[in-house]
Amino acid sequence: MSQSDKSLDGHHSRLQGNYGEAYVRVMAASVGLRVSKEEPEPEGIDLLIARVQPDQRRSRVRAEFQVKTTRTPVWHDGVIRYSLRRNDYLALTGVLGVHLDIPRYLVLVIVPADMSAWAVPGAECLSLHRQAFWVDLMGPSIIEDNQQSLTVSVPSTNLLTPDMLLALVSDRTEGVA
C-alpha cells in the first residue's frame, strides 16, 4: 500500500468514526439525552451521555461510551466479532464503584461501505444507515499481559435504539456517587 493509499484510508477511517459518533448523538437527542465530549478525549472514551433532569443543575444519571465503526462486520452465531486494541478494551473494563464511577459501554456502528449511503435525505426525514449494537464489557479484564488486542462478541440482540440508549444511561447509575 502506497503512502497515498494509507493517507486516504486514514482519512476515510476518521470520517467513518465521526459518522459513528454522530449516529449515537442523533439517537441520544431523540430521547432528550445530553451528549458531551471531553477535550482532550480520555483514553478509550468518546462520548459522555447524561439524562437531563430539569430540576437539577447537573445530572448524576450518565454513562460513557466508546464508539467504534466497521464496514465489514464479522457475524458468527448471533454475535459480531470485533477486535479491540488492548488500551481500548482496558478502558471498558473495571468494576463500577471500585475502578469506575459510572458505567461504560462499547457501541459498534455498522456503516455502509459507500459513504454516500451513510445519511440519505427524504421528503420528510433523514435516514441514517445501517445499525449500531452495544455491549457491556465491565468487570475484571480477561486480556493477557502480552496480548495486544482482544476479539469481543457484540450480541446481535443488543441493537442500539433511542430507548435502549436511555436505558443504558439510566441503568446502573442511580445509586452510584
BELPESUL-V101047 format. One record per pair of residues at least 24 apart in sequence whose C-alpha atoms are under 10 Angstrom apart, sorted by the first residue. I is the first residue (numbers start at 1). J is the second residue. Records with the same first field share a line. If there is no record, write none. Layout:
I->J, J
//
This chain:
12->115
13->69, 70
15->115
16->68, 69, 70, 71, 109, 110, 111, 112, 113, 115, 118
17->46, 67, 68, 69, 70, 109, 111
18->67, 68, 69
19->67, 68, 69, 109, 111, 115, 118, 119, 128
20->67, 68, 69, 70, 107, 108, 109, 110, 111, 118, 131, 132
21->46, 47, 65, 66, 67, 68, 69, 107, 109
22->67, 128
23->67, 109, 111, 118, 119, 128, 129, 130, 131, 132
24->49, 65, 67, 107, 108, 109, 132, 160, 161, 162, 165
25->49, 162
26->128, 162
27->160, 161, 162, 163, 164, 165, 166
28->161, 162, 163, 164, 165, 166, 169
29->162
30->161, 162, 163, 166
31->161, 162, 163, 165, 166
32->162, 166
33->62, 162, 165, 166, 169
34->59, 62
35->62, 63, 64
36->64
37->64
42->91
43->87, 88, 90, 91
44->85, 87, 88, 89, 90, 91, 92, 106
45->88, 91, 92, 104, 105, 106
46->106
47->104
48->102, 104, 169
49->165, 166, 168, 169, 170
50->166, 169, 170
51->166, 167, 169, 170
60->102, 169, 170, 173, 174, 175, 176, 177
61->102, 103, 168, 169, 170, 171, 172, 173, 174, 175, 176, 177
62->101, 102, 103, 104, 166, 168, 169, 170, 171, 172, 173, 174
63->101, 102, 103, 104, 105, 165, 166, 168, 169, 170, 171, 172, 173
64->92, 102, 103, 104, 105, 106, 168, 169
65->92, 103, 104, 105, 106, 107, 134, 136, 169
66->91, 92, 104, 105, 106, 107, 108, 134
67->105, 106, 107, 108, 109, 132, 133, 134
68->106, 107, 108, 109, 110, 132
69->107, 108, 109, 110, 111, 132
70->108, 109, 110, 111, 112, 113
71->109, 110, 111, 112, 113, 114, 130
72->110, 111, 112, 113
73->108, 109, 110, 111
74->153
75->153, 154, 155, 156
76->153, 155, 156
77->155, 156
78->153, 154, 155, 156, 157
79->133, 152, 153, 154, 155, 156, 157, 158
80->108, 133, 151, 152, 153, 154, 155, 156
81->150, 151, 152, 153, 154, 155
82->108, 150, 151, 152, 153, 154
83->149, 150, 151, 152, 153
84->148, 149, 150, 151, 152
85->147, 148, 149, 150, 151
86->143, 144, 145, 146, 147, 148, 149, 150, 151
87->148, 149
88->149, 150
89->137, 138, 141, 142, 143, 148, 149, 150, 151, 152
90->137, 138, 140, 141, 142, 143, 149, 150
91->137, 138, 141
92->135, 136, 137, 138, 139, 140, 141
93->136, 137, 138, 139, 140, 141, 142
94->137, 138, 139, 140, 141
95->138, 139, 140, 141
96->138, 139, 172, 173, 176
97->173, 175, 176, 177
99->138, 139, 140
100->138, 176
101->173, 176, 177
102->169, 172, 173, 174, 176, 177
103->136, 137, 138, 168, 169, 170, 171, 172, 173, 176
104->135, 136, 137, 138, 168, 169
105->134, 135, 136, 137, 138, 168, 169
106->133, 134, 135, 136, 137, 138, 154
107->132, 133, 134, 135, 136, 154, 158, 159, 160
108->132, 133, 134, 135, 154, 159, 160
109->133, 134, 159, 160
131->159, 160, 161
132->156, 158, 159, 160, 161
133->157, 158, 159, 160, 161
134->158, 159, 160, 161, 164, 165, 168
135->159, 160
136->168
//
